[in-house]
């Protein structure tokens, strides 16, 4: 099933949570083994949308793919599931965070939970 995300979620704070619940509902209603979430080119998303979506997809029993050509989603490392500090060479993570200190965003960071 193709699931289109076209609402500009950055306009209203809680709209991100409402929209991610709609996407999750669409995934749950789909009988397909694989779903594709399609982001429109000009879309802007908030953490209240993108983080619950990643958590849900990581725990989902079906294959979920993303289709987008949005630079913002690339910049925040969405397609990779976030930066994984434990997979980076020593000092690289700190250097990446230093580069973000003057930005209005930080990338998604995926810390391991199996300590």
C-alpha positions in Angstrom: 0.0 0.0 0.0 1.2 3.5 -0.8 0.6 6.0 2.0 1.0 9.6 1.0 2.1 12.3 3.5 1.4 15.7 2.0 0.2 17.8 5.0 2.7 20.5 5.9 3.1 19.4 9.5 5.2 22.3 10.7 2.3 24.7 10.6 0.6 23.6 13.9 2.4 22.0 16.8 0.1 19.1 17.6 -0.8 18.4 13.9 2.3 16.1 13.7 1.0 13.8 16.3 -2.4 13.6 14.7 -0.9 13.0 11.3 1.5 10.2 12.5 -1.5 8.5 14.1 -3.3 8.6 10.7 -0.2 7.1 9.0 0.1 4.4 11.6 -3.6 3.6 11.2 -3.2 3.3 7.4 -0.3 0.9 8.0 -2.4 -1.2 10.4 -5.3 -1.3 8.0 -3.1 -2.5 5.1 -3.1 -6.2 4.3 0.0 -5.8 2.2 3.3 -7.3 3.4 5.1 -4.1 2.5 3.9 -0.5 2.7 5.5 2.6 1.1 5.3 6.0 2.9 5.5 8.7 0.3 6.6 12.1 1.4 5.8 15.1 -0.9 8.8 17.2 -1.9 7.9 20.3 0.0 6.9 18.7 3.2 8.2 19.8 6.6 7.8 17.5 9.6 8.2 18.0 13.3 9.7 15.7 16.0 6.1 14.9 17.1 5.6 13.3 13.7 8.9 11.8 12.7 10.0 10.2 16.0 6.9 8.2 16.8 6.8 7.1 13.1 10.4 5.7 13.4 9.6 4.0 16.7 6.5 2.4 15.2 8.3 1.3 12.0 11.2 -0.2 14.0 8.8 -2.4 15.9 6.4 -3.2 13.0 6.2 -6.7 11.7 6.0 -5.7 8.1 8.4 -4.1 5.7 8.0 -0.3 5.5 9.9 1.7 2.8 10.1 5.4 2.4 10.0 7.4 -0.8 11.1 11.0 -0.7 13.5 13.5 -2.2 13.3 16.0 0.6 16.7 17.5 1.7 15.4 18.2 5.2 14.6 14.5 5.7 18.1 13.6 4.5 19.7 16.3 6.8 18.1 14.9 9.9 19.1 11.3 8.9 15.6 10.1 8.7 16.2 7.5 5.9 19.0 5.9 8.0 16.9 5.7 11.1 19.0 8.4 12.7 22.7 8.7 13.6 24.0 5.7 15.5 26.8 7.0 17.7 27.9 3.5 18.6 28.6 2.8 14.9 30.8 5.9 14.3 34.5 6.3 14.8 35.7 7.9 18.0 35.1 11.7 17.9 33.0 11.6 14.8 29.7 11.9 16.7 31.0 14.8 18.7 32.2 16.6 15.5 28.8 16.1 13.9 27.0 17.6 16.9 29.4 20.5 16.9 28.4 21.3 13.4 24.7 21.5 14.5 25.3 23.9 17.4 24.4 26.9 15.2 21.5 25.2 13.4 17.8 25.2 14.2 17.7 21.4 14.1 19.7 18.4 15.1 19.7 15.0 13.4 17.7 12.1 14.8 20.0 10.2 17.1 19.4 6.5 17.7 21.1 5.3 20.9 21.3 1.6 21.7 19.0 0.3 24.4 20.6 -3.0 25.0 23.4 -2.0 27.3 
